[in-house]
Amino acid sequence: MPMKPYKIMCQQINCKNCANFKIASRWSDGGVEELKTYALVCEDCLRDAFRTSNFKHKKCRTIAGEVLVPPMIFELQTGVHSGQLVRRIDIENSMVS
């Protein structure tokens, strides 16, 4: 069933923009896989939020059998399931330089 589109606002303090990106890690316990969301942000807040997400990721603990990969940046699209979001490796690479 198609999801109804709706606006998602940037989660950064004092930002009033719509979110364009989802910063998340793929998590799995071996049977289930999902995205662990760190932030939903606009383009202006993306760099700081990605840096913060990487710090948060390093503090996460996993148990035997769990996998949690480093944070990734996805293009946020309302009405689209998380598994269908487009990963933006080009933006991730520009954040490292």
Phi and psi in radians as a Rosetta constraint file:
Dihedral C 1 N 2 CA 2 C 2 CIRCULARHARMONIC -1.112 0.35
Dihedral N 2 CA 2 C 2 N 3 CIRCULARHARMONIC 2.486 0.35
Dihedral C 2 N 3 CA 3 C 3 CIRCULARHARMONIC -1.463 0.35
Dihedral N 3 CA 3 C 3 N 4 CIRCULARHARMONIC 2.525 0.35
Dihedral C 3 N 4 CA 4 C 4 CIRCULARHARMONIC -1.330 0.35
Dihedral N 4 CA 4 C 4 N 5 CIRCULARHARMONIC 2.229 0.35
Dihedral C 4 N 5 CA 5 C 5 CIRCULARHARMONIC -1.201 0.35
Dihedral N 5 CA 5 C 5 N 6 CIRCULARHARMONIC 2.525 0.35
Dihedral C 5 N 6 CA 6 C 6 CIRCULARHARMONIC -2.660 0.35
Dihedral N 6 CA 6 C 6 N 7 CIRCULARHARMONIC 2.795 0.35
Dihedral C 6 N 7 CA 7 C 7 CIRCULARHARMONIC -1.380 0.35
Dihedral N 7 CA 7 C 7 N 8 CIRCULARHARMONIC 2.415 0.35
Dihedral C 7 N 8 CA 8 C 8 CIRCULARHARMONIC -2.060 0.35
Dihedral N 8 CA 8 C 8 N 9 CIRCULARHARMONIC 2.215 0.35
Dihedral C 8 N 9 CA 9 C 9 CIRCULARHARMONIC -1.609 0.35
Dihedral N 9 CA 9 C 9 N 10 CIRCULARHARMONIC 2.603 0.35
Dihedral C 9 N 10 CA 10 C 10 CIRCULARHARMONIC -1.017 0.35
Dihedral N 10 CA 10 C 10 N 11 CIRCULARHARMONIC 2.390 0.35
Dihedral C 10 N 11 CA 11 C 11 CIRCULARHARMONIC -1.544 0.35
Dihedral N 11 CA 11 C 11 N 12 CIRCULARHARMONIC -0.048 0.35
Dihedral C 11 N 12 CA 12 C 12 CIRCULARHARMONIC -1.291 0.35
Dihedral N 12 CA 12 C 12 N 13 CIRCULARHARMONIC 2.539 0.35
Dihedral C 12 N 13 CA 13 C 13 CIRCULARHARMONIC -1.012 0.35
Dihedral N 13 CA 13 C 13 N 14 CIRCULARHARMONIC 2.333 0.35
Dihedral C 13 N 14 CA 14 C 14 CIRCULARHARMONIC 1.166 0.35
Dihedral N 14 CA 14 C 14 N 15 CIRCULARHARMONIC 0.209 0.35
Dihedral C 14 N 15 CA 15 C 15 CIRCULARHARMONIC -1.694 0.35
Dihedral N 15 CA 15 C 15 N 16 CIRCULARHARMONIC 2.342 0.35
Dihedral C 15 N 16 CA 16 C 16 CIRCULARHARMONIC -1.950 0.35
Dihedral N 16 CA 16 C 16 N 17 CIRCULARHARMONIC 0.140 0.35
Dihedral C 16 N 17 CA 17 C 17 CIRCULARHARMONIC -1.399 0.35
Dihedral N 17 CA 17 C 17 N 18 CIRCULARHARMONIC 2.792 0.35
Dihedral C 17 N 18 CA 18 C 18 CIRCULARHARMONIC -1.318 0.35
Dihedral N 18 CA 18 C 18 N 19 CIRCULARHARMONIC 2.554 0.35
Dihedral C 18 N 19 CA 19 C 19 CIRCULARHARMONIC -1.345 0.35
Dihedral N 19 CA 19 C 19 N 20 CIRCULARHARMONIC 2.375 0.35
Dihedral C 19 N 20 CA 20 C 20 CIRCULARHARMONIC -1.948 0.35
Dihedral N 20 CA 20 C 20 N 21 CIRCULARHARMONIC -0.288 0.35
Dihedral C 20 N 21 CA 21 C 21 CIRCULARHARMONIC -2.346 0.35
Dihedral N 21 CA 21 C 21 N 22 CIRCULARHARMONIC 2.602 0.35
Dihedral C 21 N 22 CA 22 C 22 CIRCULARHARMONIC -2.044 0.35
Dihedral N 22 CA 22 C 22 N 23 CIRCULARHARMONIC 2.214 0.35
Dihedral C 22 N 23 CA 23 C 23 CIRCULARHARMONIC -1.805 0.35
Dihedral N 23 CA 23 C 23 N 24 CIRCULARHARMONIC 2.111 0.35
Dihedral C 23 N 24 CA 24 C 24 CIRCULARHARMONIC -2.689 0.35
Dihedral N 24 CA 24 C 24 N 25 CIRCULARHARMONIC 2.781 0.35
Dihedral C 24 N 25 CA 25 C 25 CIRCULARHARMONIC -2.004 0.35
Dihedral N 25 CA 25 C 25 N 26 CIRCULARHARMONIC 2.534 0.35
Dihedral C 25 N 26 CA 26 C 26 CIRCULARHARMONIC -1.355 0.35
Dihedral N 26 CA 26 C 26 N 27 CIRCULARHARMONIC 2.216 0.35
Dihedral C 26 N 27 CA 27 C 27 CIRCULARHARMONIC -2.091 0.35
Dihedral N 27 CA 27 C 27 N 28 CIRCULARHARMONIC 2.486 0.35
Dihedral C 27 N 28 CA 28 C 28 CIRCULARHARMONIC -2.594 0.35
Dihedral N 28 CA 28 C 28 N 29 CIRCULARHARMONIC 2.558 0.35
Dihedral C 28 N 29 CA 29 C 29 CIRCULARHARMONIC -1.870 0.35
Dihedral N 29 CA 29 C 29 N 30 CIRCULARHARMONIC 0.218 0.35
Dihedral C 29 N 30 CA 30 C 30 CIRCULARHARMONIC 1.730 0.35
Dihedral N 30 CA 30 C 30 N 31 CIRCULARHARMONIC -0.352 0.35
Dihedral C 30 N 31 CA 31 C 31 CIRCULARHARMONIC -2.110 0.35
Dihedral N 31 CA 31 C 31 N 32 CIRCULARHARMONIC -0.647 0.35
Dihedral C 31 N 32 CA 32 C 32 CIRCULARHARMONIC -2.039 0.35
Dihedral N 32 CA 32 C 32 N 33 CIRCULARHARMONIC 2.491 0.35
Dihedral C 32 N 33 CA 33 C 33 CIRCULARHARMONIC -2.250 0.35
Dihedral N 33 CA 33 C 33 N 34 CIRCULARHARMONIC 2.401 0.35
Dihedral C 33 N 34 CA 34 C 34 CIRCULARHARMONIC -2.675 0.35
Dihedral N 34 CA 34 C 34 N 35 CIRCULARHARMONIC 2.991 0.35
Dihedral C 34 N 35 CA 35 C 35 CIRCULARHARMONIC -1.658 0.35
Dihedral N 35 CA 35 C 35 N 36 CIRCULARHARMONIC 2.236 0.35
Dihedral C 35 N 36 CA 36 C 36 CIRCULARHARMONIC -1.591 0.35
Dihedral N 36 CA 36 C 36 N 37 CIRCULARHARMONIC 1.957 0.35
Dihedral C 36 N 37 CA 37 C 37 CIRCULARHARMONIC -1.448 0.35
Dihedral N 37 CA 37 C 37 N 38 CIRCULARHARMONIC 2.268 0.35
Dihedral C 37 N 38 CA 38 C 38 CIRCULARHARMONIC -1.739 0.35
Dihedral N 38 CA 38 C 38 N 39 CIRCULARHARMONIC -0.654 0.35
Dihedral C 38 N 39 CA 39 C 39 CIRCULARHARMONIC -2.819 0.35
Dihedral N 39 CA 39 C 39 N 40 CIRCULARHARMONIC 2.635 0.35
Dihedral C 39 N 40 CA 40 C 40 CIRCULARHARMONIC -2.098 0.35
Dihedral N 40 CA 40 C 40 N 41 CIRCULARHARMONIC 1.985 0.35
Dihedral C 40 N 41 CA 41 C 41 CIRCULARHARMONIC -2.421 0.35
Dihedral N 41 CA 41 C 41 N 42 CIRCULARHARMONIC 2.835 0.35
Dihedral C 41 N 42 CA 42 C 42 CIRCULARHARMONIC -1.521 0.35
Dihedral N 42 CA 42 C 42 N 43 CIRCULARHARMONIC 3.014 0.35
Dihedral C 42 N 43 CA 43 C 43 CIRCULARHARMONIC -1.093 0.35
Dihedral N 43 CA 43 C 43 N 44 CIRCULARHARMONIC -0.646 0.35
Dihedral C 43 N 44 CA 44 C 44 CIRCULARHARMONIC -1.121 0.35
Dihedral N 44 CA 44 C 44 N 45 CIRCULARHARMONIC -0.553 0.35
Dihedral C 44 N 45 CA 45 C 45 CIRCULARHARMONIC -1.709 0.35
Dihedral N 45 CA 45 C 45 N 46 CIRCULARHARMONIC -0.052 0.35
Dihedral C 45 N 46 CA 46 C 46 CIRCULARHARMONIC -1.046 0.35
Dihedral N 46 CA 46 C 46 N 47 CIRCULARHARMONIC -0.849 0.35
Dihedral C 46 N 47 CA 47 C 47 CIRCULARHARMONIC -1.028 0.35
Dihedral N 47 CA 47 C 47 N 48 CIRCULARHARMONIC -0.869 0.35
Dihedral C 47 N 48 CA 48 C 48 CIRCULARHARMONIC -1.146 0.35
Dihedral N 48 CA 48 C 48 N 49 CIRCULARHARMONIC -0.704 0.35
Dihedral C 48 N 49 CA 49 C 49 CIRCULARHARMONIC -1.166 0.35
Dihedral N 49 CA 49 C 49 N 50 CIRCULARHARMONIC -0.640 0.35
Dihedral C 49 N 50 CA 50 C 50 CIRCULARHARMONIC -1.164 0.35
Dihedral N 50 CA 50 C 50 N 51 CIRCULARHARMONIC -0.730 0.35
Dihedral C 50 N 51 CA 51 C 51 CIRCULARHARMONIC -1.067 0.35
Dihedral N 51 CA 51 C 51 N 52 CIRCULARHARMONIC -0.827 0.35
Dihedral C 51 N 52 CA 52 C 52 CIRCULARHARMONIC -1.098 0.35
Dihedral N 52 CA 52 C 52 N 53 CIRCULARHARMONIC -0.690 0.35
Dihedral C 52 N 53 CA 53 C 53 CIRCULARHARMONIC -1.094 0.35
Dihedral N 53 CA 53 C 53 N 54 CIRCULARHARMONIC -0.661 0.35
Dihedral C 53 N 54 CA 54 C 54 CIRCULARHARMONIC -1.161 0.35
Dihedral N 54 CA 54 C 54 N 55 CIRCULARHARMONIC -0.648 0.35
Dihedral C 54 N 55 CA 55 C 55 CIRCULARHARMONIC -1.127 0.35
Dihedral N 55 CA 55 C 55 N 56 CIRCULARHARMONIC -0.790 0.35
Dihedral C 55 N 56 CA 56 C 56 CIRCULARHARMONIC -1.054 0.35
Dihedral N 56 CA 56 C 56 N 57 CIRCULARHARMONIC -0.736 0.35
Dihedral C 56 N 57 CA 57 C 57 CIRCULARHARMONIC -1.039 0.35
Dihedral N 57 CA 57 C 57 N 58 CIRCULARHARMONIC -0.742 0.35
Dihedral C 57 N 58 CA 58 C 58 CIRCULARHARMONIC -1.108 0.35
Dihedral N 58 CA 58 C 58 N 59 CIRCULARHARMONIC -0.412 0.35
Dihedral C 58 N 59 CA 59 C 59 CIRCULARHARMONIC -1.521 0.35
Dihedral N 59 CA 59 C 59 N 60 CIRCULARHARMONIC -0.206 0.35
Dihedral C 59 N 60 CA 60 C 60 CIRCULARHARMONIC -1.243 0.35
Dihedral N 60 CA 60 C 60 N 61 CIRCULARHARMONIC 2.445 0.35
Dihedral C 60 N 61 CA 61 C 61 CIRCULARHARMONIC -1.962 0.35
Dihedral N 61 CA 61 C 61 N 62 CIRCULARHARMONIC 2.526 0.35
Dihedral C 61 N 62 CA 62 C 62 CIRCULARHARMONIC -2.129 0.35
Dihedral N 62 CA 62 C 62 N 63 CIRCULARHARMONIC 2.761 0.35
Dihedral C 62 N 63 CA 63 C 63 CIRCULARHARMONIC -1.829 0.35
Dihedral N 63 CA 63 C 63 N 64 CIRCULARHARMONIC 2.979 0.35
Dihedral C 63 N 64 CA 64 C 64 CIRCULARHARMONIC -0.911 0.35
Dihedral N 64 CA 64 C 64 N 65 CIRCULARHARMONIC 2.287 0.35
Dihedral C 64 N 65 CA 65 C 65 CIRCULARHARMONIC 1.629 0.35
Dihedral N 65 CA 65 C 65 N 66 CIRCULARHARMONIC -0.263 0.35
Dihedral C 65 N 66 CA 66 C 66 CIRCULARHARMONIC -1.555 0.35
Dihedral N 66 CA 66 C 66 N 67 CIRCULARHARMONIC 2.558 0.35
Dihedral C 66 N 67 CA 67 C 67 CIRCULARHARMONIC -2.258 0.35
Dihedral N 67 CA 67 C 67 N 68 CIRCULARHARMONIC 2.299 0.35
Dihedral C 67 N 68 CA 68 C 68 CIRCULARHARMONIC -2.370 0.35
Dihedral N 68 CA 68 C 68 N 69 CIRCULARHARMONIC 1.873 0.35
Dihedral C 68 N 69 CA 69 C 69 CIRCULARHARMONIC -1.440 0.35
Dihedral N 69 CA 69 C 69 N 70 CIRCULARHARMONIC 2.821 0.35
Dihedral C 69 N 70 CA 70 C 70 CIRCULARHARMONIC -1.027 0.35
Dihedral N 70 CA 70 C 70 N 71 CIRCULARHARMONIC 2.718 0.35
Dihedral C 70 N 71 CA 71 C 71 CIRCULARHARMONIC -0.999 0.35
Dihedral N 71 CA 71 C 71 N 72 CIRCULARHARMONIC 2.544 0.35
Dihedral C 71 N 72 CA 72 C 72 CIRCULARHARMONIC -2.247 0.35
Dihedral N 72 CA 72 C 72 N 73 CIRCULARHARMONIC 2.810 0.35
Dihedral C 72 N 73 CA 73 C 73 CIRCULARHARMONIC -1.897 0.35
Dihedral N 73 CA 73 C 73 N 74 CIRCULARHARMONIC 2.247 0.35
Dihedral C 73 N 74 CA 74 C 74 CIRCULARHARMONIC -2.104 0.35
Dihedral N 74 CA 74 C 74 N 75 CIRCULARHARMONIC 2.521 0.35
Dihedral C 74 N 75 CA 75 C 75 CIRCULARHARMONIC -1.245 0.35
Dihedral N 75 CA 75 C 75 N 76 CIRCULARHARMONIC 2.137 0.35
Dihedral C 75 N 76 CA 76 C 76 CIRCULARHARMONIC -1.462 0.35
Dihedral N 76 CA 76 C 76 N 77 CIRCULARHARMONIC 2.228 0.35
Dihedral C 76 N 77 CA 77 C 77 CIRCULARHARMONIC -2.322 0.35
Dihedral N 77 CA 77 C 77 N 78 CIRCULARHARMONIC 2.112 0.35
Dihedral C 77 N 78 CA 78 C 78 CIRCULARHARMONIC -1.205 0.35
Dihedral N 78 CA 78 C 78 N 79 CIRCULARHARMONIC 2.587 0.35
Dihedral C 78 N 79 CA 79 C 79 CIRCULARHARMONIC 1.423 0.35
Dihedral N 79 CA 79 C 79 N 80 CIRCULARHARMONIC 0.114 0.35
Dihedral C 79 N 80 CA 80 C 80 CIRCULARHARMONIC -2.110 0.35
Dihedral N 80 CA 80 C 80 N 81 CIRCULARHARMONIC 2.337 0.35
Dihedral C 80 N 81 CA 81 C 81 CIRCULARHARMONIC -1.181 0.35
Dihedral N 81 CA 81 C 81 N 82 CIRCULARHARMONIC 2.645 0.35
Dihedral C 81 N 82 CA 82 C 82 CIRCULARHARMONIC -0.906 0.35
Dihedral N 82 CA 82 C 82 N 83 CIRCULARHARMONIC -0.701 0.35
Dihedral C 82 N 83 CA 83 C 83 CIRCULARHARMONIC -1.164 0.35
Dihedral N 83 CA 83 C 83 N 84 CIRCULARHARMONIC -0.220 0.35
Dihedral C 83 N 84 CA 84 C 84 CIRCULARHARMONIC -1.813 0.35
Dihedral N 84 CA 84 C 84 N 85 CIRCULARHARMONIC 0.009 0.35
Dihedral C 84 N 85 CA 85 C 85 CIRCULARHARMONIC -1.214 0.35
Dihedral N 85 CA 85 C 85 N 86 CIRCULARHARMONIC 2.549 0.35
Dihedral C 85 N 86 CA 86 C 86 CIRCULARHARMONIC -1.522 0.35
Dihedral N 86 CA 86 C 86 N 87 CIRCULARHARMONIC 2.169 0.35
Dihedral C 86 N 87 CA 87 C 87 CIRCULARHARMONIC -1.361 0.35
Dihedral N 87 CA 87 C 87 N 88 CIRCULARHARMONIC 2.410 0.35
Dihedral C 87 N 88 CA 88 C 88 CIRCULARHARMONIC -1.890 0.35
Dihedral N 88 CA 88 C 88 N 89 CIRCULARHARMONIC 1.326 0.35
Dihedral C 88 N 89 CA 89 C 89 CIRCULARHARMONIC -1.077 0.35
Dihedral N 89 CA 89 C 89 N 90 CIRCULARHARMONIC -0.596 0.35
Dihedral C 89 N 90 CA 90 C 90 CIRCULARHARMONIC -1.057 0.35
Dihedral N 90 CA 90 C 90 N 91 CIRCULARHARMONIC -0.699 0.35
Dihedral C 90 N 91 CA 91 C 91 CIRCULARHARMONIC -1.264 0.35
Dihedral N 91 CA 91 C 91 N 92 CIRCULARHARMONIC -0.721 0.35
Dihedral C 91 N 92 CA 92 C 92 CIRCULARHARMONIC -0.982 0.35
Dihedral N 92 CA 92 C 92 N 93 CIRCULARHARMONIC -0.816 0.35
Dihedral C 92 N 93 CA 93 C 93 CIRCULARHARMONIC -1.094 0.35
Dihedral N 93 CA 93 C 93 N 94 CIRCULARHARMONIC -0.633 0.35
Dihedral C 93 N 94 CA 94 C 94 CIRCULARHARMONIC -1.236 0.35
Dihedral N 94 CA 94 C 94 N 95 CIRCULARHARMONIC -0.402 0.35
Dihedral C 94 N 95 CA 95 C 95 CIRCULARHARMONIC -1.333 0.35
Dihedral N 95 CA 95 C 95 N 96 CIRCULARHARMONIC -0.435 0.35
Dihedral C 95 N 96 CA 96 C 96 CIRCULARHARMONIC -1.377 0.35
Dihedral N 96 CA 96 C 96 N 97 CIRCULARHARMONIC -0.549 0.35
